[in-house]
Amino acid sequence: LFFFFQCDNAKGLKAFYDAIKYGPNHLMVFGGVCATVTSIIAESLKGWNLVQLSFAATTPELADKKKYPYFFRTVPSDNAVNPAILKLLKHYHWKRVGTLTQDVQRFSEVRNDLTGVLYGEDIEISDTESFSNDPCTSVKKLKGNDVRIILGQFDEEMAVKVFCCAYDEEMYGSKYQWIIPGWYENLWWESWINSTQCLSKNLLAAMEGYIGVDFEPLSSKTNKTISGRTPQQYEKEYNAKRGDGQSSKFHGYAYDGIWVIARTLQRAMNYLNSTNKHQKIEDFNYTNHKLGKIFLNAMNETRFFGVTGEVVFRNGERMGTIKFTQFQEQKEVKVGEYNAVDDKLVIINNSIRFQGLEPPKDKTIIQEELRKISLPLYSILSALTILGMIMASAFLFFNIKNRNQKLIKMSSPYMNNLIILGGMLSYASIFLFGLDGSFVSEKTFETLCTVRTWILTVGYTTAFGAMFAKTWRVHAIFKNVKMKKKIIKDQKLLGIVGGMLLIDLCILICWQVVDPLRRTVEKYNMEPDPAGRDISIRPILEHCENTHMTIWLGIVYAYKGLLMLFGCFLAWETRNVSIPALNDSKYIGMSVYNVGIMCIIGAAVSFLTRDQPNVQFCIVALVIIFCSTITLCLVFVPKLITLRTNPDAATQNRRFQFTQNQKKEDSKTSTSVTSVNQASTSRLEGLQSENHRLRMKITELDKDLEEVTMQLQDTPEKTTYIKQNHYQDLNDILSIRNFTDSKDGEKAILKNHLDQNPPAQWGSSDPSRTSKDPIEDINSPEHIQRRLSLQLPILHHAYLPSIGGVDASCASPCVSPSASPRHRHVPPSFRVMVSGL
């Protein structure tokens, strides 16, 4: 029986061989502290049939029974902590861990054994890192792999560096749990703090809460041991005898080792006595395999309660007690123990302190949270939508009730109904845009993706298609003046709107068949839990998308844009048609402007806020509500006000002005038409064409009259020549009245007046006047009357139109007022006012 105290392989091996050669026969070998010396001797024991018992060699390598069949130890192996760690992981439901190991054989063996222990227990080792001198890179990798529970195997010097790196990477606190060896010396960090650049307070902050795992030096139970003492009594006696000497944590295992040898020899003696009375243990020698085997079996079957707890061997390994300590407030506190014999973990009075409200999670718990539309927001916008639909219903009731009123009838009530229907469909789409995964299932949401797109598209086309169809009819009637008759019924307008909807349906059907809308989920970056829990929130957002979303939206936007441009063109072309019941160009322009601006702004802002469903829904809903409301109000509110303030406006005032600007090469002409019956549109066009022809003829005659006027300024003798050559021109001017159904007597008055002063020949002279003074002859009553008879009609037709014109029925200012159509009964035929000549 001898001990090896020096960690020198040569010295240890020499001492062993000297004892074998020169000493008495030894029954057993007790000792072996250094792993290297112990392993060399233990490997050679089989040749001498010697059983070795160590109390301090913890290296896992000695657990190999094929290589060291005669080796036992009272101290648990370093691998003995792995079942305890497994039990701790299961206790706190940690199923995902990472390892950080120093590149030393002792630690690598423990890690390899731990990997085997965890492999079959449904615990994942998500990352395995090792280092030689600088652990910071490995620590950073652990953090990158989201390792929360770190199982470390390193010595005290490396432990200081590890925790400094952990502090730099913020891998400490409530989200992380470090589990490291617990066999470090007391206040171990103080010896190595100077070897790093880490501040002491930072190191202690990172170390706070780590759990150390190591074998229990002495049992905490109060039971009496095989020696008759309790572990506490033994410790007290040991300290008393030790005095000021240095304490070793292996003293209890050495004490129990002596008892193991004593019980082994006693068991062997009893066995020999019961089987062979002639053989004794004193007969043992190094070649006696039988006695060597008896000693081996006796030690393997030894079991008693010692100062280190229950002493039991399993394949030569001590099934001891593992303790758990936690670093709390700069000191290590025992918080639990694991009994390998009973495979039981005991946490002492919940003494483990976690820095959070609960134990750390073994990984970042990602809780997917649907970004949904706020219920109050949905309720408010739904209420506004309902108000809009009520308003649209009121307009529909107003339109149907007053459909026989001239004002409503002339504005195409059927088209008005379609405008209202389109607006209500647009309103209805808002309810569908607000339904997300918080209200409906995934399958229903995918169906809503298609339904709401169809409703909004059809509603838009119905409303604006009907509005533009009405405007196209006004444009077709009033811009093509050469047509003698143009009757466009509502059925044709309905066909136009149907054609627009057919284009919509073709696009939507192709979209649905080729590349239908699907429910997609977009995941965003993780966010900390607002409630402070150790979880991360990963927002997710539902979208309605397909593979070629941009292309399909481009097709729809292009079609709607062309439709809006067409509406703008019609509104501009009919801007001068001043029939309020027919001409909505001003309101169409306002609607197109507002809708266009709002849609552009809404689409841009909606795209930028696609990750904020509340903002996006609010913008989309308000754009739809605004566009639908402003369109309906611009179409119906003016009609409502007109009928309320002047109910008979459509029947009392049947006179309107129609002004048309036509650009010619040298002149700009305007025409005004009054008192046109709505049912005689075709006749109006004929009158307009005839009026234009007469205006051109009168213009030519005006030029001739101006030349005559210039000739009359200084030579009254030329009157005869003027009358003779331009009498027919005056008659042509007077003949205009024939078109307006005036009486022929009015023209006869002027002719009779001229006949009373027959024209003289241009070269003749009156002998009775040749002798008179020229001035008196010019101012004579005969000359004055002759000049007036020519100049006043000329002035009437040449100058009065420049200040507003007169009715063509009044051919001359010389005619009595009673002869003018303004002062006599006029038949109800159409009259043409010629102005601006």
C-alpha positions in Angstrom: 0.0 0.0 0.0 1.7 3.2 -1.1 1.0 6.7 -2.5 2.3 8.7 -5.4 2.5 12.4 -4.6 4.7 13.8 -7.2 3.4 14.5 -10.7 6.4 13.1 -12.4 5.9 10.1 -14.7 9.4 8.8 -14.3 9.5 9.1 -10.6 6.2 7.6 -10.1 6.9 4.7 -12.3 10.2 4.1 -10.6 8.6 4.2 -7.2 6.0 1.6 -8.3 8.6 -0.8 -9.7 10.8 -0.4 -6.6 7.9 -1.3 -4.4 7.1 -4.3 -6.4 10.7 -5.5 -6.5 12.0 -4.7 -3.1 9.0 -4.4 -0.9 6.7 -7.1 0.5 3.8 -8.4 -1.5 1.2 -5.6 -1.7 -2.5 -6.5 -1.8 -3.6 -3.2 -3.4 -2.4 0.2 -4.6 -3.9 3.2 -2.9 -3.3 6.6 -4.5 -2.7 8.4 -7.6 -3.4 12.1 -7.7 -1.8 13.3 -10.9 -3.7 11.9 -14.0 -0.5 11.3 -16.0 1.2 9.2 -13.3 -1.9 7.4 -12.3 -2.8 6.4 -15.9 0.7 4.9 -16.5 0.6 2.8 -13.3 -3.1 1.8 -13.7 -2.4 0.5 -17.2 0.3 -1.9 -15.9 -1.6 -3.2 -12.8 -3.2 -6.1 -14.7 0.1 -7.8 -15.1 0.6 -7.9 -11.3 -3.1 -8.6 -10.4 -3.2 -5.5 -8.3 -6.3 -3.4 -7.7 -5.7 0.4 -7.6 -7.9 2.8 -5.7 -7.5 6.5 -6.3 -9.1 9.3 -4.2 -8.1 12.3 -6.4 -7.7 11.2 -10.1 -10.7 12.6 -11.9 -9.6 12.4 -15.5 -12.2 10.7 -17.6 -9.6 8.7 -19.5 -9.3 6.3 -16.5 -13.0 5.3 -16.9 -12.0 3.0 -19.9 -12.3 -0.5 -18.4 -10.8 -2.2 -21.3 -7.5 -0.3 -20.7 -7.7 0.1 -16.9 -9.7 -3.0 -15.7 -8.2 -2.9 -12.1 -8.6 0.8 -11.5 -11.2 2.2 -9.0 -11.6 5.7 -7.5 -13.7 7.1 -4.7 -13.8 10.5 -6.2 -16.3 10.9 -9.1 -14.9 11.3 -12.6 -15.1 14.7 -14.4 -17.6 13.0 -16.6 -19.8 12.4 -13.6 -21.1 15.9 -13.8 -22.6 15.3 -17.2 -25.7 13.3 -15.9 -26.1 16.0 -13.3 -26.0 18.7 -16.0 -28.6 16.7 -18.0 -30.9 16.6 -15.0 -30.5 20.3 -14.5 -31.3 21.0 -18.2 -34.4 18.9 -18.0 -35.5 20.5 -14.8 -35.6 24.0 -16.5 -36.8 22.6 -19.8 -33.7 23.7 -21.6 -33.5 21.8 -24.9 -31.0 23.9 -26.8 -27.5 24.5 -25.6 -24.0 25.4 -26.8 -20.6 24.3 -25.6 -17.4 26.4 -25.2 -14.3 24.2 -24.6 -10.7 25.0 -24.0 -8.4 23.0 -26.2 -7.1 20.7 -23.4 -7.6 16.9 -23.4 -9.3 16.9 -20.0 -12.0 19.4 -21.1 -12.4 17.9 -24.6 -13.1 14.5 -23.1 -15.8 15.9 -20.8 -17.4 17.7 -23.8 -17.3 14.5 -25.9 -19.0 12.5 -23.1 -21.5 15.3 -22.6 -22.4 15.1 -26.3 -23.1 11.4 -26.0 -25.2 12.0 -22.9 -27.3 14.7 -24.5 -27.6 13.0 -27.8 -30.3 10.6 -26.8 -32.2 13.0 -24.6 -33.8 15.3 -27.2 -31.5 18.1 -26.3 -29.8 19.9 -29.1 -26.3 21.1 -29.1 -26.7 24.0 -31.5 -23.1 25.1 -31.5 -19.8 23.6 -30.4 -16.9 26.1 -30.0 -13.4 25.6 -28.8 -10.5 28.0 -28.3 -6.8 27.9 -27.3 -6.0 31.3 -25.9 -8.6 33.9 -27.1 -12.2 32.9 -26.5 -13.8 36.1 -27.8 -14.2 34.8 -31.4 -16.0 31.7 -30.1 -18.2 33.7 -27.7 -19.2 35.9 -30.6 -20.1 32.9 -32.7 -22.2 31.5 -29.9 -24.1 34.8 -29.7 -24.5 34.8 -33.5 -26.1 31.3 -33.3 -28.5 32.5 -30.6 -27.1 30.2 -27.9 -28.6 31.1 -24.5 -27.5 28.2 -22.4 -23.6 27.9 -22.5 -21.9 24.8 -21.1 -18.3 25.7 -20.5 -15.2 23.6 -19.9 -12.1 25.7 -19.2 -9.7 26.5 -16.3 -9.7 29.6 -14.1 -7.4 31.6 -16.2 -9.5 31.1 -19.4 -12.7 31.6 -17.3 -11.7 35.2 -16.7 -11.2 35.8 -20.4 -14.4 34.1 -21.3 -16.5 36.3 -19.0 -14.7 39.5 -20.2 -15.7 38.6 -23.7 -19.2 37.7 -22.6 -19.4 41.2 -21.1 -18.3 42.8 -24.3 -20.8 40.8 -26.3 -23.5 41.4 -23.7 -24.0 37.7 -23.2 -25.0 37.9 -19.6 -27.9 38.9 -17.5 -31.5 37.6 -17.7 -31.3 36.1 -21.1 -28.2 33.9 -20.6 -27.1 31.1 -18.3 -23.5 30.0 -18.0 -22.7 26.5 -16.6 -19.0 26.0 -15.9 -16.8 23.7 -13.8 -17.3 24.2 -10.0 -13.9 23.0 -8.9 -12.2 26.4 -9.1 -10.5 27.8 -6.0 -12.3 30.2 -3.8 -12.1 33.8 -5.2 -10.5 32.3 -8.3 -11.1 35.4 -10.4 -8.9 37.7 -8.2 -5.8 35.8 -9.3 -6.4 36.3 -13.0 -8.1 39.7 -13.3 -4.9 41.5 -14.0 -4.2 39.2 -17.0 -7.1 40.9 -18.9 -8.2 44.4 -19.9 -11.5 43.8 -18.3 -12.6 45.9 -15.3 -13.3 44.1 -12.1 -16.9 45.4 -12.0 -17.5 44.4 -15.5 -16.1 40.9 -14.9 -18.3 40.5 -11.8 -21.3 41.7 -13.7 -20.8 39.1 -16.4 -20.1 36.3 -13.8 -23.2 37.1 -11.8 -25.6 34.1 -11.8 -23.3 31.5 -13.4 -23.8 27.9 -12.1 -20.8 25.8 -11.1 -20.9 22.0 -11.2 -18.6 19.8 -9.2 -18.5 16.8 -6.9 -19.6 17.2 -3.3 -16.5 17.2 -0.9 -18.6 16.1 2.1 -22.1 14.9 2.3 -24.6 17.4 3.6 -26.7 14.7 5.2 -26.6 14.2 9.0 -26.6 10.4 8.9 -23.9 8.5 10.7 -21.2 7.1 8.5 -19.5 3.8 8.6 -17.1 5.2 11.1 -19.9 6.2 13.5 -19.4 9.9 12.8 -21.7 12.2 10.9 -20.0 14.1 8.0 -20.3 17.2 10.1 -18.5 15.6 13.0 -15.8 14.3 10.7 -15.2 17.7 9.2 -15.0 19.3 12.6 -12.4 16.7 13.8 -10.5 17.0 10.5 -10.2 20.8 10.8 -9.1 20.4 14.4 -6.3 18.0 13.5 -5.3 19.9 10.4 -4.7 23.1 12.3 -3.2 25.8 10.0 -2.3 23.4 7.3 -3.8 23.7 3.8 -7.0 22.0 3.3 -7.7 19.6 0.3 -11.1 19.0 -1.1 -10.1 15.3 -1.5 -9.6 14.6 2.2 -13.1 13.1 2.6 -12.6 10.8 -0.5 -9.2 9.7 1.0 -10.9 8.9 4.3 -13.7 7.0 2.5 -11.0 5.3 0.4 -9.4 3.8 3.5 -12.8 2.4 4.5 -13.3 1.0 1.0 -10.0 -0.9 1.2 -10.9 -2.2 4.7 -14.3 -3.4 3.6 -12.9 -4.9 0.4 -10.3 -7.0 2.4 -13.0 -7.9 4.9 -15.3 -9.1 2.1 -12.5 -11.0 0.5 -11.6 -12.7 3.8 -15.2 -13.7 4.4 -15.4 -15.1 0.9 -12.2 -17.2 1.4 -13.4 -18.5 4.7 -16.7 -19.5 3.2 -15.2 -21.2 0.2 -11.7 -22.4 1.1 -10.6 -22.8 4.6 -7.0 -23.4 3.7 -6.4 -20.2 1.6 -5.9 -16.8 3.2 -5.3 -13.3 1.9 -1.8 -13.5 3.2 -1.2 -16.1 0.5 -1.6 -13.5 -2.3 1.2 -12.9 -4.7 1.5 -11.0 -8.0 0.9 -14.2 -10.0 -2.1 -15.3 -8.1 -4.9 -14.5 -10.5 -7.6 -16.1 -8.4 -7.0 -13.9 -5.3 -6.6 -10.8 -7.5 -10.0 -11.5 -9.1 -11.5 -11.9 -5.6 -10.2 -8.5 -4.5 -11.5 -7.0 -7.7 -15.0 -8.3 -7.2 -15.1 -7.5 -3.5 -14.2 -3.9 -4.2 -16.7 -3.6 -7.0 -19.5 -4.9 -4.6 -18.5 -2.6 -1.7 -21.3 -0.2 -0.6 -21.6 1.9 2.5 -22.4 5.5 3.6 -19.3 7.5 4.1 -18.5 11.1 4.8 -18.7 11.9 1.1 -22.1 10.2 0.8 -23.2 6.8 -0.5 -20.1 5.0 -1.7 -21.0 2.8 -4.6 -19.0 1.7 -7.6 -20.3 1.0 -11.1 -17.7 -0.5 -13.4 -15.1 1.0 -11.1 -16.6 4.5 -11.2 -17.8 6.2 -8.0 -21.5 7.0 -8.1 -21.2 10.1 -5.9 -23.0 13.3 -5.3 -22.7 16.3 -7.5 -23.3 19.8 -6.2 -24.5 22.9 -7.9 -23.3 26.3 -6.8 -24.3 29.7 -8.1 -22.3 32.9 -8.1 -24.5 35.4 -6.2 -23.3 38.8 -5.0 -19.6 37.9 -5.5 -19.7 34.6 -3.7 -20.6 31.0 -4.5 -23.7 29.7 -2.9 -24.8 26.0 -3.0 -28.2 25.8 -4.7 -28.7 22.1 -5.3 -27.2 18.6 -5.6 -27.6 15.6 -7.7 -27.5 12.1 -6.3 -26.1 9.7 -9.0 -27.2 6.6 -7.1 -30.9 7.7 -7.0 -30.6 9.8 -10.2 -32.3 12.6 -8.4 -31.9 16.4 -8.5 -32.7 18.5 -5.5 -32.8 22.3 -5.7 -32.4 23.8 -2.3 -35.5 25.9 -1.4 -35.6 27.5 -4.9 -32.3 29.2 -4.0 -31.3 29.6 -7.6 -31.6 33.3 -8.5 -32.2 34.2 -12.1 -31.7 37.8 -13.1 -35.0 37.9 -14.9 -38.5 37.1 -13.7 -38.1 33.6 -14.9 -35.3 31.2 -16.0 -33.7 32.2 -19.2 -35.0 30.7 -22.4 -32.8 28.1 -24.2 -33.2 30.2 -27.4 -34.7 33.4 -28.5 -38.4 32.6 -28.3 -39.8 34.1 -31.5 -43.4 34.8 -31.1 -45.0 35.7 -34.4 -47.4 38.5 -34.0 -49.8 39.5 -36.8 -49.8 43.1 -37.5 -53.5 43.6 -37.7 -55.8 46.5 -38.3 -57.0 48.2 -35.1 -60.6 47.4 -34.3 -61.4 51.0 -33.3 -59.9 52.3 -36.5 -61.9 49.8 -38.5 -65.0 50.8 -36.7 -64.5 54.5 -37.3 -63.8 54.1 -41.0 -66.7 51.7 -41.3 -69.0 54.2 -39.8 -67.8 56.9 -42.3 -68.3 54.4 -45.1 -71.8 53.7 -43.9 -72.5 57.4 -43.9 -71.2 57.6 -47.4 -73.5 54.8 -48.5 -76.5 56.5 -46.8 -75.6 59.6 -48.7 -75.4 57.7 -52.0 -78.8 56.1 -51.2 -80.3 59.5 -50.6 -78.9 60.7 -54.0 -80.4 57.5 -55.6 -83.8 58.2 -54.0 -83.6 61.8 -55.2 -82.7 60.8 -58.7 -85.5 58.2 -59.0 -88.1 60.5 -57.4 -87.3 63.4 -59.7 -86.5 61.4 -62.8 -89.4 63.2 -64.7 -88.2 66.7 -63.8 -86.7 68.4 -66.8 -83.4 69.1 -65.0 -83.0 65.5 -64.0 -84.4 64.1 -67.2 -82.0 66.1 -69.3 -79.0 64.8 -67.2 -79.7 61.1 -68.0 -81.1 59.6 -64.8 -80.1 56.1 -65.8 -76.5 57.2 -66.1 -76.8 58.9 -62.7 -78.0 55.7 -61.2 -74.9 53.9 -62.6 -72.7 56.7 -61.0 -74.4 56.0 -57.7 -74.0 52.3 -58.1 -70.3 52.6 -58.8 -69.8 54.9 -55.8 -71.6 52.4 -53.5 -69.4 49.5 -54.8 -66.3 51.6 -54.1 -67.7 52.2 -50.6 -68.3 48.5 -50.1 -64.7 47.6 -50.9 -63.6 49.4 -47.8 -65.2 46.8 -45.5 -63.3 44.1 -47.3 -59.9 46.0 -47.2 -60.2 46.1 -43.4 -60.7 42.3 -42.9 -57.4 40.6 -42.1 -56.2 37.5 -40.3 -57.6 38.7 -37.0 -61.1 38.6 -38.4 -61.1 35.8 -41.0 -59.3 32.6 -41.7 -56.4 32.3 -44.1 -58.6 30.7 -46.8 -61.2 33.4 -46.5 -58.6 36.1 -46.6 -57.2 34.7 -49.9 -60.8 34.8 -51.3 -61.2 38.4 -50.1 -58.0 39.4 -52.0 -59.8 38.7 -55.3 -63.3 39.9 -54.3 -62.2 43.4 -53.1 -60.1 43.9 -56.2 -63.0 43.1 -58.4 -65.4 45.3 -56.5 -63.2 48.3 -56.4 -62.3 48.0 -60.1 -65.8 47.5 -61.3 -67.1 50.3 -59.1 -64.6 52.8 -60.4 -65.3 51.9 -64.0 -69.1 52.0 -63.5 -69.1 55.5 -61.8 -66.6 57.2 -64.1 -67.7 55.3 -67.2 -71.3 56.5 -66.8 -70.1 60.0 -66.2 -67.9 60.1 -69.3 -70.6 58.4 -71.4 -72.9 61.3 -70.6 -70.3 63.8 -71.5 -69.5 62.0 -74.7 -73.2 62.4 -75.8 -73.0 66.2 -75.2 -69.8 66.3 -77.1 -71.2 64.3 -80.0 -74.3 66.5 -80.3 -72.8 70.0 -80.0 -69.4 69.6 -81.6 -70.4 68.1 -84.9 -72.5 71.0 -86.4 -72.6 69.5 -89.9 -74.8 66.6 -88.9 -78.4 67.3 -89.6 -79.7 64.9 -87.0 -78.0 63.2 -84.0 -80.1 61.2 -81.6 -78.1 59.2 -78.9 -80.3 57.2 -76.6 -79.5 55.9 -73.1 -79.2 52.4 -74.5 -76.2 53.4 -76.4 -74.6 54.9 -73.4 -75.3 51.8 -71.4 -73.5 49.9 -74.1 -70.5 52.2 -73.8 -70.4 51.6 -70.0 -70.9 47.9 -70.7 -67.9 47.9 -73.0 -65.7 49.6 -70.4 -66.8 47.0 -67.9 -66.1 44.2 -70.4 -62.5 45.4 -70.7 -62.3 45.3 -66.9 -63.7 41.8 -66.8 -61.2 40.6 -69.4 -58.3 42.0 -67.4 -59.6 40.6 -64.1 -60.4 37.2 -65.5 -57.0 36.9 -67.2 -55.4 38.0 -63.9 -57.4 35.4 -61.9 -56.7 32.5 -64.3 -53.0 33.2 -65.2 -51.7 34.6 -61.9 -54.3 34.7 -59.1 -53.8 36.7 -56.0 -52.5 34.6 -53.1 -52.1 35.2 -49.4 -48.4 35.9 -48.6 -46.9 36.5 -45.2 -44.1 39.0 -44.9 -41.9 38.6 -41.8 -40.0 41.6 -40.3 -37.1 41.9 -38.0 -37.5 40.8 -34.5 -38.4 43.3 -31.9 -38.1 43.2 -28.1 -41.2 42.3 -26.1 -42.9 45.5 -24.9 -43.9 43.7 -21.7 -40.3 43.0 -20.9 -40.5 39.2 -21.2 -37.6 37.1 -22.5 -39.1 36.7 -25.9 -38.7 38.4 -29.2 -41.6 39.6 -31.3 -41.4 38.9 -35.0 -44.1 41.0 -36.7 -45.8 39.3 -39.7 -48.1 41.0 -42.2 -50.5 39.5 -44.6 -50.5 40.7 -48.2 -52.4 39.9 -51.4 -49.8 39.3 -54.0 -48.9 37.2 -56.9 -45.8 36.4 -59.0 -46.2 39.3 -61.5 -48.0 41.8 -59.3 -46.3 44.8 -60.9 -47.3 43.9 -64.4 -51.0 43.4 -63.6 -51.2 46.6 -61.6 -49.5 48.4 -64.5 -52.2 47.1 -66.9 -55.0 48.2 -64.6 -53.5 51.6 -63.9 -52.8 52.2 -67.6 -56.4 51.4 -68.5 -57.8 53.6 -65.7 -55.4 56.3 -66.6 -56.5 56.3 -70.2 -60.1 56.4 -69.0 -59.3 59.5 -66.9 -57.6 61.2 -69.8 -60.6 60.5 -72.1 -62.8 62.1 -69.4 -60.5 65.1 -69.3 -60.6 65.5 -73.1 -64.5 65.4 -73.1 -64.7 67.8 -70.3 -62.4 70.3 -72.1 -64.2 69.9 -75.4 -67.6 70.6 -73.8 -66.6 73.3 -71.5 -68.5 76.1 -73.4 -71.8 74.2 -73.5 -73.7 76.4 -71.0 -76.6 74.1 -70.4 -76.4 73.1 -66.7 -78.7 70.1 -67.2 -76.5 68.7 -69.9 -73.0 70.0 -69.3 -71.1 68.5 -66.3 -67.7 69.3 -67.7 -66.7 71.6 -64.9 -67.7 69.0 -62.3 -66.1 66.2 -64.2 -62.9 68.2 -64.4 -63.0 68.8 -60.6 -63.7 65.1 -60.0 -60.9 63.9 -62.3 -58.5 66.3 -60.7 -59.4 65.3 -57.1 -59.5 61.6 -57.9 -56.3 61.7 -59.8 -54.4 63.6 -57.2 -55.7 61.6 -54.3 -55.1 58.3 -56.1 -51.5 59.2 -56.9 -50.8 60.4 -53.3 -52.7 57.5 -51.8 -50.9 54.9 -53.9 -47.5 56.3 -53.1 -48.1 56.6 -49.4 -49.8 53.2 -49.3 -46.7 51.6 -50.8 -44.4 53.4 -48.4 -46.5 52.3 -45.4 -47.1 48.7 -46.4 -45.5 47.5 -43.2 -48.0 49.5 -41.2 -51.4 48.1 -41.8 -53.3 50.6 -39.7 -51.8 53.6 -41.6 -52.1 51.8 -45.0 -55.8 50.9 -44.4 -56.6 54.4 -43.1 -55.0 56.0 -46.2 -56.7 53.6 -48.7 -60.1 53.9 -46.9 -59.9 57.7 -46.8 -58.9 58.0 -50.4 -61.9 55.8 -51.5 -64.3 57.7 -49.2 -63.0 61.1 -50.4 -63.0 60.2 -54.1 -66.5 58.6 -54.0 -68.0 61.3 -51.9 -66.6 64.2 -53.9 -67.7 62.7 -57.2 -71.2 62.0 -56.0 -71.5 65.5 -54.4 -70.3 67.2 -57.5 -72.8 65.4 -59.7 -75.9 65.6 -57.5 -75.6 68.5 -55.1 -75.9 71.2 -57.8 -79.0 69.6 -59.1 -80.4 69.2 -55.7 -79.8 72.9 -54.9 -81.3 74.0 -58.3 -84.5 72.0 -57.8 -84.8 73.2 -54.2 -84.3 76.9 -54.9 -86.0 77.1 -58.3 -88.2 74.0 -58.9 -89.6 75.4 -62.3 -86.2 76.4 -63.7 -86.3 73.6 -66.2 -89.7 74.7 -67.7 -89.8 78.4 -67.2 -86.4 79.2 -68.8 -86.2 77.4 -72.0 -83.8 79.9 -73.5 -80.1 79.1 -73.4 -77.0 80.3 -75.1 -74.8 78.1 -77.2 -71.4 79.6 -78.0 -68.9 77.8 -80.2 -65.5 79.0 -81.0 -64.1 78.1 -84.3 -60.6 79.1 -85.4 -60.4 80.2 -89.0 -57.4 81.4 -90.9 -58.2 85.2 -90.5 -61.2 85.6 -88.1 -62.9 84.3 -85.0 -66.7 84.1 -85.0 -69.2 83.4 -82.3 -72.8 82.3 -82.5 -75.5 82.5 -79.8 -78.7 80.5 -80.1 -81.7 81.2 -77.9 -85.0 79.6 -77.2 -84.3 76.0 -78.3 -86.7 73.3 -77.4 -84.9 70.2 -75.9 -87.0 67.9 -78.1 -85.9 69.7 -81.4 -82.2 69.2 -81.2 -81.9 68.2 -84.8 -83.7 71.3 -86.0 -81.4 73.4 -83.9 -78.4 72.0 -85.8 -80.0 73.0 -89.1 -80.6 76.5 -87.9 -77.1 76.8 -86.7 -75.7 75.8 -90.1 -77.9 78.2 -91.9 -77.0 81.0 -89.5 -73.4 80.4 -90.2 -73.9 80.7 -93.9 -75.9 84.0 -93.6 -73.2 85.5 -91.3 -70.6 84.9 -94.0 -72.8 86.6 -96.6 -73.5 89.6 -94.4 -69.8 90.0 -93.8 -69.2 90.3 -97.5 -72.0 92.8 -97.9 -70.6 94.9 -95.0 -67.4 95.4 -96.8 -69.3 96.7 -99.9 -71.3 99.0 -97.7 -68.2 100.4 -96.1 -66.9 101.4 -99.5 -70.1 103.1 -100.4 -70.0 105.1 -97.1 -66.6 106.3 -97.9 -67.7 107.5 -101.3 -70.6 109.4 -99.8 -68.6 111.5 -97.4 -67.6 114.3 -99.9 -69.5 113.7 -103.2 -73.3 113.8 -102.8 -73.6 113.8 -106.6 -72.6 110.1 -106.6 -75.8 109.2 -104.9 -77.5 108.4 -108.1 -74.7 106.1 -109.0 -74.8 104.3 -105.6 -78.5 103.8 -105.8 -78.3 102.5 -109.2 -75.4 100.1 -108.6 -76.1 99.0 -105.0 -79.9 98.9 -104.9 -79.8 95.2 -105.3 -77.3 94.9 -102.4 -79.6 96.7 -100.0 -82.4 94.4 -101.1 -80.2 91.4 -100.3 -79.7 92.8 -96.8 -83.4 93.2 -96.3 -84.0 89.8 -97.6 -82.5 88.3 -94.4 -85.8 89.0 -92.7 -87.5 86.5 -95.0 -85.6 83.8 -93.1 -87.2 84.9 -89.8 -90.7 84.8 -91.2 -91.2 88.6 -91.1 -93.7 90.4 -93.3 -92.8 91.5 -96.8 -94.4 94.9 -96.1 -91.4 96.0 -94.1 -89.1 95.7 -97.1 -91.7 97.4 -99.3 -91.6 100.5 -97.1 -88.0 101.1 -97.8 -88.5 100.4 -101.5 -91.4 102.9 -101.7 -89.3 105.5 -100.0 -86.6 105.1 -102.6 -89.2 105.2 -105.4 -90.4 108.6 -104.3 -86.9 109.9 -105.1 -86.2 108.3 -108.5 -82.5 108.0 -109.2 -81.1 110.4 -111.7 -78.5 109.7 -114.2 -74.9 110.1 -112.9 -74.1 112.7 -115.6 -77.3 114.8 -115.6 -78.0 118.1 -113.8 -81.0 120.1 -112.8 -81.1 123.4 -114.6 -83.1 125.0 -111.9 -80.3 124.5 -109.4 -77.2 125.3 -111.3 -77.4 128.9 -110.6 -77.8 128.5 -106.8 -75.0 128.7 -104.2 -73.3 125.3 -103.9 -73.6 125.3 -100.1 -77.4 126.0 -100.2 -77.8 123.3 -102.8 -76.1 120.8 -100.5 -78.2 121.7 -97.5 -81.4 121.8 -99.3 -84.2 119.6 -97.9 -84.1 117.5 -101.0 -80.4 116.7 -100.6 -80.7 116.0 -96.9 -83.6 113.6 -97.4 -81.8 111.8 -100.2 -78.7 111.3 -98.1 -80.7 110.1 -95.1 -82.5 107.6 -97.2 -79.2 106.0 -98.1 -77.0 106.6 -95.1 -79.4 105.6 -92.3 -80.0 102.1 -93.6 -76.2 101.8 -94.1 -75.5 102.9 -90.6 -78.2 100.6 -89.3 -76.6 97.5 -90.8 -72.9 98.6 -90.5 -72.6 100.2 -87.1 -75.5 99.1 -84.8 -74.2 95.5 -84.7 -71.0 96.8 -83.1 -72.9 97.8 -80.0 -75.0 94.7 -79.6 -76.9 94.3 -82.8 -80.6 94.4 -83.6 -83.1 91.7 -84.4 -83.0 91.0 -88.2 -86.8 91.4 -88.3 -86.3 95.2 -87.8 -85.0 96.0 -91.3 -84.8 99.8 -90.9 -84.9 102.3 -88.1 -87.3 104.3 -90.3 -90.0 101.8 -90.0 -92.6 102.6 -87.3 -92.3 100.8 -84.0 -95.5 99.0 -84.6 -94.0 97.3 -87.6 -91.1 95.8 -85.5 -91.5 92.2 -84.3 -90.5 93.3 -80.8 -93.8 95.3 -80.6 -96.1 92.9 -82.3 -97.3 89.4 -81.9 -94.7 86.9 -83.0 -95.7 83.4 -84.0 -94.1 80.6 -82.0 -91.6 79.7 -84.7 -87.8 79.8 -84.1 -86.1 83.1 -84.3 -82.4 83.7 -85.1 -80.5 86.5 -83.5 -77.6 87.6 -85.6 -75.0 89.3 -83.4 -71.4 90.3 -83.5 -71.5 91.0 -87.3 
